Amino acid sequence: MLTYVRLIFEFLKTGLFAIGGGLATLPFLREMSFRYSWFSMEELLDMIAISESTPGPIGINMATYVGYSAGGILGGILATLAIITPSIIIIIVVIASFMEKFRDSKLVQRGFYLLRAATAGLIMGAVFEVIFISLFDAGAYAISGDIFAFIRWPSLLMFIVLILLIRKFPKVHPIAFIVASAVIGIILKF
């Protein structure tokens, strides 16, 4: 029962403050991985890969996965409902009722402008964190002291190759690169 309450609380909080979509949920999920034993940082990387590769919003996919991991089917349902509830309430109650009245307000326009900046910052922070977690292994360096153990060489090589391929073939749809990366990652298990 306590797990369900924690899931609801954590995902209500995430849904309320992760403005900007799925990648903005990553800092909250990172904190959850430290606070609870629902998933590890490695599993977080897997969640990102799977959520980015499957249809639907990444934040909701990840909430469902974490909820299911922590509390089974009921946990998945509760986490999913909890992460979307703040958005629904805000859209229905606050924005819909006041938007028409304050649409031309300079204060409202500035507020939305600031939200865009905050959203970009959250997303950029999440991007850098995912890149760091994917390409570097601080734990291996701490254990061995070897700088070469710090770098996840297969992931770094794949990252570089993908950047070069994306630049060389800019007209290829990004889904092709995502699918190819997923297949290579599964086959090589990295």
BALOBA-1460 file (C-alpha; in Angstrom, 3 decimals):
// residues 190
<rec num="1" residu="m" x="0.000" y="0.000" z="0.000"/>
<rec num="2" residu="l" x="2.821" y="2.392" z="0.882"/>
<rec num="3" residu="t" x="4.427" y="1.724" z="-2.501"/>
<rec num="4" residu="y" x="1.245" y="2.855" z="-4.253"/>
<rec num="5" residu="v" x="1.072" y="6.039" z="-2.187"/>
<rec num="6" residu="r" x="4.725" y="6.790" z="-2.989"/>
<rec num="7" residu="l" x="4.156" y="6.105" z="-6.691"/>
<rec num="8" residu="i" x="1.182" y="8.466" z="-6.755"/>
<rec num="9" residu="f" x="3.061" y="11.180" z="-4.848"/>
<rec num="10" residu="e" x="6.245" y="10.946" z="-6.929"/>
<rec num="11" residu="f" x="4.444" y="10.955" z="-10.269"/>
<rec num="12" residu="l" x="2.013" y="13.709" z="-9.274"/>
<rec num="13" residu="k" x="5.085" y="15.778" z="-8.392"/>
<rec num="14" residu="t" x="6.798" y="14.813" z="-11.657"/>
<rec num="15" residu="g" x="3.697" y="15.613" z="-13.704"/>
<rec num="16" residu="l" x="3.346" y="18.976" z="-11.995"/>
<rec num="17" residu="f" x="6.932" y="20.185" z="-12.337"/>
<rec num="18" residu="a" x="8.293" y="18.436" z="-15.444"/>
<rec num="19" residu="i" x="7.227" y="21.141" z="-17.848"/>
<rec num="20" residu="g" x="8.222" y="20.446" z="-21.420"/>
<rec num="21" residu="g" x="7.429" y="16.815" z="-21.978"/>
<rec num="22" residu="g" x="9.046" y="13.462" z="-21.466"/>
<rec num="23" residu="l" x="12.708" y="14.380" z="-21.364"/>
<rec num="24" residu="a" x="11.948" y="16.914" z="-18.652"/>
<rec num="25" residu="t" x="10.899" y="13.976" z="-16.445"/>
<rec num="26" residu="l" x="14.426" y="12.538" z="-16.438"/>
<rec num="27" residu="p" x="15.780" y="14.562" z="-13.499"/>
<rec num="28" residu="f" x="12.796" y="13.421" z="-11.427"/>
<rec num="29" residu="l" x="13.274" y="9.796" z="-12.475"/>
<rec num="30" residu="r" x="16.961" y="10.023" z="-11.619"/>
<rec num="31" residu="e" x="16.064" y="11.190" z="-8.115"/>
<rec num="32" residu="m" x="13.545" y="8.353" z="-7.797"/>
<rec num="33" residu="s" x="16.230" y="5.825" z="-8.738"/>
<rec num="34" residu="f" x="18.366" y="7.070" z="-5.847"/>
<rec num="35" residu="r" x="15.508" y="7.281" z="-3.341"/>
<rec num="36" residu="y" x="13.674" y="4.016" z="-4.078"/>
<rec num="37" residu="s" x="14.687" y="0.583" z="-5.338"/>
<rec num="38" residu="w" x="12.153" y="0.679" z="-8.148"/>
<rec num="39" residu="f" x="14.815" y="0.795" z="-10.884"/>
<rec num="40" residu="s" x="18.531" y="1.343" z="-11.356"/>
<rec num="41" residu="m" x="20.322" y="3.908" z="-13.509"/>
<rec num="42" residu="e" x="20.990" y="1.156" z="-16.064"/>
<rec num="43" residu="e" x="17.277" y="0.390" z="-16.171"/>
<rec num="44" residu="l" x="16.620" y="4.115" z="-16.598"/>
<rec num="45" residu="l" x="18.744" y="4.053" z="-19.755"/>
<rec num="46" residu="d" x="16.778" y="1.044" z="-20.992"/>
<rec num="47" residu="m" x="13.511" y="2.869" z="-20.216"/>
<rec num="48" residu="i" x="14.664" y="5.872" z="-22.228"/>
<rec num="49" residu="a" x="15.618" y="3.694" z="-25.187"/>
<rec num="50" residu="i" x="12.360" y="1.743" z="-25.098"/>
<rec num="51" residu="s" x="10.181" y="4.812" z="-24.470"/>
<rec num="52" residu="e" x="11.817" y="6.696" z="-27.338"/>
<rec num="53" residu="s" x="11.356" y="3.679" z="-29.625"/>
<rec num="54" residu="t" x="7.699" y="2.984" z="-28.831"/>
<rec num="55" residu="p" x="4.634" y="5.033" z="-29.671"/>
<rec num="56" residu="g" x="3.335" y="7.458" z="-27.098"/>
<rec num="57" residu="p" x="4.749" y="10.186" z="-24.899"/>
<rec num="58" residu="i" x="8.057" y="9.228" z="-23.291"/>
<rec num="59" residu="g" x="7.126" y="10.510" z="-19.825"/>
<rec num="60" residu="i" x="3.937" y="8.465" z="-19.724"/>
<rec num="61" residu="n" x="5.682" y="5.357" z="-21.061"/>
<rec num="62" residu="m" x="8.363" y="5.698" z="-18.398"/>
<rec num="63" residu="a" x="5.816" y="6.307" z="-15.621"/>
<rec num="64" residu="t" x="3.941" y="3.184" z="-16.663"/>
<rec num="65" residu="y" x="7.144" y="1.152" z="-16.683"/>
<rec num="66" residu="v" x="8.283" y="2.382" z="-13.267"/>
<rec num="67" residu="g" x="4.828" y="1.900" z="-11.790"/>
<rec num="68" residu="y" x="4.622" y="-1.613" z="-13.164"/>
<rec num="69" residu="s" x="8.126" y="-2.439" z="-11.889"/>
<rec num="70" residu="a" x="7.313" y="-1.123" z="-8.423"/>
<rec num="71" residu="g" x="3.708" y="-2.244" z="-8.002"/>
<rec num="72" residu="g" x="2.574" y="-4.503" z="-10.818"/>
<rec num="73" residu="i" x="-0.387" y="-3.659" z="-13.027"/>
<rec num="74" residu="l" x="-2.056" y="-1.460" z="-10.396"/>
<rec num="75" residu="g" x="1.230" y="0.406" z="-9.882"/>
<rec num="76" residu="g" x="1.522" y="1.016" z="-13.632"/>
<rec num="77" residu="i" x="-2.017" y="2.365" z="-13.809"/>
<rec num="78" residu="l" x="-1.578" y="4.584" z="-10.737"/>
<rec num="79" residu="a" x="1.759" y="6.030" z="-11.902"/>
<rec num="80" residu="t" x="0.334" y="6.746" z="-15.361"/>
<rec num="81" residu="l" x="-2.755" y="8.453" z="-13.957"/>
<rec num="82" residu="a" x="-0.656" y="10.386" z="-11.444"/>
<rec num="83" residu="i" x="1.718" y="11.806" z="-14.054"/>
<rec num="84" residu="i" x="-1.099" y="13.057" z="-16.311"/>
<rec num="85" residu="t" x="-3.404" y="14.374" z="-13.567"/>
<rec num="86" residu="p" x="-1.606" y="17.697" z="-12.951"/>
<rec num="87" residu="s" x="-1.599" y="18.492" z="-16.684"/>
<rec num="88" residu="i" x="-5.269" y="17.711" z="-17.034"/>
<rec num="89" residu="i" x="-6.186" y="19.824" z="-14.010"/>
<rec num="90" residu="i" x="-4.015" y="22.726" z="-15.119"/>
<rec num="91" residu="i" x="-5.343" y="22.662" z="-18.670"/>
<rec num="92" residu="i" x="-9.003" y="22.341" z="-17.728"/>
<rec num="93" residu="v" x="-9.150" y="24.561" z="-14.684"/>
<rec num="94" residu="v" x="-6.487" y="27.183" z="-15.033"/>
<rec num="95" residu="i" x="-5.570" y="27.679" z="-18.654"/>
<rec num="96" residu="a" x="-8.940" y="27.103" z="-20.287"/>
<rec num="97" residu="s" x="-10.819" y="29.357" z="-17.885"/>
<rec num="98" residu="f" x="-8.305" y="32.216" z="-17.817"/>
<rec num="99" residu="m" x="-6.678" y="32.071" z="-21.252"/>
<rec num="100" residu="e" x="-9.431" y="33.865" z="-23.068"/>
<rec num="101" residu="k" x="-9.509" y="36.628" z="-20.479"/>
<rec num="102" residu="f" x="-5.736" y="37.146" z="-20.281"/>
<rec num="103" residu="r" x="-4.704" y="36.176" z="-23.815"/>
<rec num="104" residu="d" x="-3.431" y="39.658" z="-24.655"/>
<rec num="105" residu="s" x="-1.808" y="40.295" z="-21.271"/>
<rec num="106" residu="k" x="1.902" y="41.137" z="-21.440"/>
<rec num="107" residu="l" x="2.409" y="39.391" z="-18.095"/>
<rec num="108" residu="v" x="0.945" y="36.116" z="-19.421"/>
<rec num="109" residu="q" x="3.024" y="36.361" z="-22.596"/>
<rec num="110" residu="r" x="6.193" y="36.899" z="-20.521"/>
<rec num="111" residu="g" x="5.240" y="33.962" z="-18.317"/>
<rec num="112" residu="f" x="4.974" y="31.673" z="-21.342"/>
<rec num="113" residu="y" x="8.268" y="33.046" z="-22.636"/>
<rec num="114" residu="l" x="9.948" y="32.169" z="-19.322"/>
<rec num="115" residu="l" x="8.365" y="28.709" z="-19.363"/>
<rec num="116" residu="r" x="9.950" y="28.064" z="-22.765"/>
<rec num="117" residu="a" x="13.381" y="28.949" z="-21.365"/>
<rec num="118" residu="a" x="12.880" y="26.767" z="-18.290"/>
<rec num="119" residu="t" x="11.676" y="23.895" z="-20.471"/>
<rec num="120" residu="a" x="14.684" y="24.187" z="-22.762"/>
<rec num="121" residu="g" x="16.964" y="24.129" z="-19.719"/>
<rec num="122" residu="l" x="15.324" y="21.016" z="-18.275"/>
<rec num="123" residu="i" x="15.520" y="19.218" z="-21.611"/>
<rec num="124" residu="m" x="19.154" y="20.197" z="-22.206"/>
<rec num="125" residu="g" x="20.062" y="19.047" z="-18.698"/>
<rec num="126" residu="a" x="18.359" y="15.719" z="-19.365"/>
<rec num="127" residu="v" x="20.121" y="15.346" z="-22.728"/>
<rec num="128" residu="f" x="23.554" y="15.921" z="-21.174"/>
<rec num="129" residu="e" x="22.766" y="13.515" z="-18.363"/>
<rec num="130" residu="v" x="21.649" y="10.778" z="-20.771"/>
<rec num="131" residu="i" x="24.773" y="11.292" z="-22.884"/>
<rec num="132" residu="f" x="26.995" y="11.126" z="-19.798"/>
<rec num="133" residu="i" x="25.303" y="8.013" z="-18.403"/>
<rec num="134" residu="s" x="25.362" y="6.326" z="-21.809"/>
<rec num="135" residu="l" x="28.988" y="7.060" z="-22.653"/>
<rec num="136" residu="f" x="30.743" y="7.041" z="-19.284"/>
<rec num="137" residu="d" x="30.837" y="4.705" z="-16.300"/>
<rec num="138" residu="a" x="31.898" y="6.632" z="-13.209"/>
<rec num="139" residu="g" x="31.534" y="3.525" z="-11.046"/>
<rec num="140" residu="a" x="34.072" y="1.544" z="-13.084"/>
<rec num="141" residu="y" x="36.547" y="4.409" z="-12.824"/>
<rec num="142" residu="a" x="36.027" y="4.686" z="-9.077"/>
<rec num="143" residu="i" x="36.672" y="0.961" z="-8.622"/>
<rec num="144" residu="s" x="39.667" y="0.543" z="-10.936"/>
<rec num="145" residu="g" x="41.117" y="4.052" z="-11.149"/>
<rec num="146" residu="d" x="41.705" y="3.365" z="-14.847"/>
<rec num="147" residu="i" x="40.600" y="6.244" z="-17.071"/>
<rec num="148" residu="f" x="39.917" y="3.796" z="-19.915"/>
<rec num="149" residu="a" x="37.403" y="1.959" z="-17.716"/>
<rec num="150" residu="f" x="35.545" y="5.265" z="-17.363"/>
<rec num="151" residu="i" x="34.571" y="5.312" z="-21.048"/>
<rec num="152" residu="r" x="31.975" y="2.912" z="-22.402"/>
<rec num="153" residu="w" x="33.872" y="2.293" z="-25.615"/>
<rec num="154" residu="p" x="31.178" y="0.425" z="-27.621"/>
<rec num="155" residu="s" x="28.625" y="3.128" z="-26.792"/>
<rec num="156" residu="l" x="31.068" y="5.921" z="-27.661"/>
<rec num="157" residu="l" x="31.917" y="4.264" z="-30.980"/>
<rec num="158" residu="m" x="28.236" y="3.811" z="-31.806"/>
<rec num="159" residu="f" x="27.541" y="7.448" z="-30.842"/>
<rec num="160" residu="i" x="30.306" y="8.729" z="-33.130"/>
<rec num="161" residu="v" x="29.215" y="6.502" z="-36.013"/>
<rec num="162" residu="l" x="25.600" y="7.651" z="-35.627"/>
<rec num="163" residu="i" x="26.603" y="11.325" z="-35.606"/>
<rec num="164" residu="l" x="28.625" y="10.785" z="-38.793"/>
<rec num="165" residu="l" x="25.798" y="8.848" z="-40.469"/>
<rec num="166" residu="i" x="23.191" y="11.457" z="-39.534"/>
<rec num="167" residu="r" x="25.402" y="14.186" z="-40.988"/>
<rec num="168" residu="k" x="26.154" y="12.163" z="-44.141"/>
<rec num="169" residu="f" x="22.527" y="11.121" z="-44.725"/>
<rec num="170" residu="p" x="20.392" y="14.030" z="-43.448"/>
<rec num="171" residu="k" x="17.335" y="12.946" z="-45.445"/>
<rec num="172" residu="v" x="17.108" y="9.531" z="-43.764"/>
<rec num="173" residu="h" x="14.265" y="9.544" z="-41.265"/>
<rec num="174" residu="p" x="15.390" y="9.525" z="-37.594"/>
<rec num="175" residu="i" x="13.317" y="6.391" z="-36.945"/>
<rec num="176" residu="a" x="15.706" y="4.448" z="-39.185"/>
<rec num="177" residu="f" x="18.612" y="5.452" z="-36.948"/>
<rec num="178" residu="i" x="16.636" y="4.656" z="-33.780"/>
<rec num="179" residu="v" x="15.651" y="1.196" z="-35.036"/>
<rec num="180" residu="a" x="19.183" y="0.435" z="-36.270"/>
<rec num="181" residu="s" x="20.635" y="1.542" z="-32.933"/>
<rec num="182" residu="a" x="18.150" y="-0.573" z="-30.998"/>
<rec num="183" residu="v" x="18.916" y="-3.656" z="-33.083"/>
<rec num="184" residu="i" x="22.686" y="-3.166" z="-32.769"/>
<rec num="185" residu="g" x="22.371" y="-2.549" z="-29.019"/>
<rec num="186" residu="i" x="20.309" y="-5.715" z="-28.558"/>
<rec num="187" residu="i" x="22.629" y="-7.837" z="-30.666"/>
<rec num="188" residu="l" x="25.826" y="-6.546" z="-29.057"/>
<rec num="189" residu="k" x="24.190" y="-6.194" z="-25.608"/>
<rec num="190" residu="f" x="25.550" y="-2.753" z="-24.729"/>
